[in-house]
């Protein structure tokens, strides 16, 4: 990568919601789930999507919204996608730092 490409990537990282990001498993009274990426860790309680038990402003990406089927990837890789989004977001500052060191070498 070029220094300019790293600058652009760093600008995107800094403009996004602050990390760390976490995968959140949500549910509703009909067991129609959702999987999202959030600024708050998963509680393990599968909070209801419809009752207001989770705060929407904590969500940065929806990887599955089962009912109504608003977000349902054709390949059913919603869990893998959520894990990747959160992991890349959390690793990005260090990856940029290491890339800059590599360019100097």
C-alpha positions as CSV (number, residue, x, y, z in Angstrom):
1,X,0.0,0.0,0.0
2,X,1.1,3.5,-0.6
3,X,1.3,6.2,2.2
4,X,-1.7,7.9,0.5
5,X,-3.8,4.7,0.6
6,X,-2.9,4.3,4.3
7,X,-3.9,8.0,4.9
8,X,-7.2,7.4,3.2
9,X,-7.8,4.2,5.2
10,X,-6.9,5.9,8.5
11,X,-9.3,8.8,7.7
12,X,-12.1,6.2,7.2
13,X,-11.2,4.5,10.5
14,X,-11.2,7.8,12.4
15,X,-14.5,8.9,10.8
16,X,-16.3,5.7,11.8
17,X,-17.9,5.0,15.2
18,X,-15.2,4.4,17.8
19,X,-14.1,0.9,18.5
20,X,-14.1,-1.7,19.9
21,X,-17.0,-3.2,18.0
22,X,-18.8,-6.4,19.1
23,X,-21.1,-9.0,17.7
24,X,-24.6,-8.8,19.3
25,X,-27.3,-11.5,19.1
26,X,-30.8,-10.2,19.4
27,X,-34.2,-11.8,19.4
28,X,-37.9,-11.1,19.7
29,X,-40.9,-12.8,21.2
30,X,-41.4,-14.9,18.1
31,X,-37.7,-16.1,18.2
32,X,-37.0,-14.1,15.0
33,X,-33.4,-13.1,15.5
34,X,-31.1,-10.5,14.4
35,X,-27.3,-10.3,14.4
36,X,-25.6,-6.9,14.6
37,X,-22.3,-5.2,15.1
38,X,-22.4,-2.9,18.1
39,X,-20.3,-0.6,20.2
40,X,-21.4,-2.5,23.3
41,X,-20.5,-6.2,24.0
42,X,-23.1,-8.9,23.7
43,X,-24.9,-9.5,27.1
44,X,-25.8,-13.1,26.4
45,X,-29.4,-12.4,27.1
46,X,-30.6,-12.1,23.4
47,X,-32.4,-8.8,24.1
48,X,-35.6,-8.2,22.2
49,X,-35.4,-6.3,19.0
50,X,-39.0,-5.0,19.3
51,X,-39.5,-4.3,23.0
52,X,-36.7,-1.7,23.2
53,X,-34.4,-3.8,25.4
54,X,-31.5,-2.8,23.2
55,X,-30.6,0.6,22.1
56,X,-30.4,1.1,18.4
57,X,-27.8,3.9,18.6
58,X,-25.3,1.2,19.8
59,X,-25.7,-0.7,16.5
60,X,-23.3,0.1,13.7
61,X,-24.2,-2.7,11.2
62,X,-27.0,-5.3,10.8
63,X,-25.9,-8.6,9.4
64,X,-29.2,-10.4,9.9
65,X,-32.7,-9.1,10.5
66,X,-34.8,-12.3,10.2
67,X,-38.4,-11.0,10.4
68,X,-39.4,-9.1,8.4
69,X,-36.5,-10.4,6.2
70,X,-34.8,-7.0,5.8
71,X,-31.2,-8.3,6.0
72,X,-30.7,-11.9,5.1
73,X,-27.6,-12.7,3.1
74,X,-28.1,-15.2,0.3
75,X,-25.2,-17.3,1.5
76,X,-26.4,-17.4,5.1
77,X,-23.0,-16.1,6.3
78,X,-24.4,-13.4,8.5
79,X,-22.5,-14.6,11.6
80,X,-19.2,-14.8,9.7
81,X,-19.8,-11.4,8.2
82,X,-20.5,-9.9,11.6
83,X,-17.4,-11.4,13.2
84,X,-15.3,-10.2,10.3
85,X,-16.7,-6.6,10.4
86,X,-16.0,-6.4,14.2
87,X,-12.6,-8.0,14.0
88,X,-11.3,-5.8,11.1
89,X,-12.6,-2.6,12.9
90,X,-10.9,-3.6,16.1
91,X,-7.6,-4.5,14.3
92,X,-7.5,-1.7,11.8
93,X,-5.5,0.9,13.9
94,X,-2.7,-1.6,14.6
95,X,-2.7,-2.9,11.0
96,X,-2.3,0.7,9.7
97,X,0.5,1.2,12.2
98,X,2.3,-1.9,11.1
99,X,1.8,-1.1,7.4
100,X,3.4,2.3,8.0
101,X,6.4,0.7,9.7
102,X,6.7,-1.7,6.8
103,X,6.8,1.2,4.4
104,X,9.6,2.8,6.3
105,X,11.7,-0.4,6.2
